[in-house]
Amino acid sequence: MGDSGEDMAAKPKKDPLAALLALPGVGKATAKKLSDAGIKSSAGIAKAGQKGLVKAGLSAMISKKLLSAVTKKATSKKPAAKKSPAKNTAAKAVSKAKSTAKKAATKAKGAAKTAASKATASGRKVAEKTAKSDGGNKVKSTKSKDGRKGKTLNIPRNLKDMPWFNKK
């Protein structure tokens, strides 16, 4: 019995955070937050979704990146299965609907841009017109009575000099 007790020693426990640490973009702190929230694997991350990850204490940006990394990993691992004709046509219909929606969104975006540029151009035209015209609001000036040359404005110095004040 000269062994050193290797047979009696308990098997080393697998690190519960190891599965999470293997994911891209997950460090010790993130793995600890996920583990504390009860999320132990990439499947748990996918199940929790973005709201669940935010509740676990991750920021919205990090949770979004983590979800995209998990879905990429999941789609790359799945073997290509044979699709039934019904599933195939359904997938085609979904992809067609997506592309149609994308085209409609692009069209709407272009139309909005065009409308905005037209509005900006018409606003500029109005501003240029306004800047060029004097508006017809010229202040009448009278020749000074004290012998100065040229026309000057008679500006009242106080309330009694105002023309409407002395009306009788």
Secondary structure, 3 states (H helix, E strand, C coil): CCCCCCCCCCCCCCCCCHHHHCCCCCCHHHHHHHHHCCCCCHHHHHHHHHHHHHHCCCCHHHHHHHHHHHHHHHHHHCCCCCCCHHHHHHHHHHHHHHHHHHHHHHHHHHHHHHHHHHHHHHHHHHHHHHHHCCCCCCCCCEECCCCCCCEECCCCCCHHHCCCCCCC
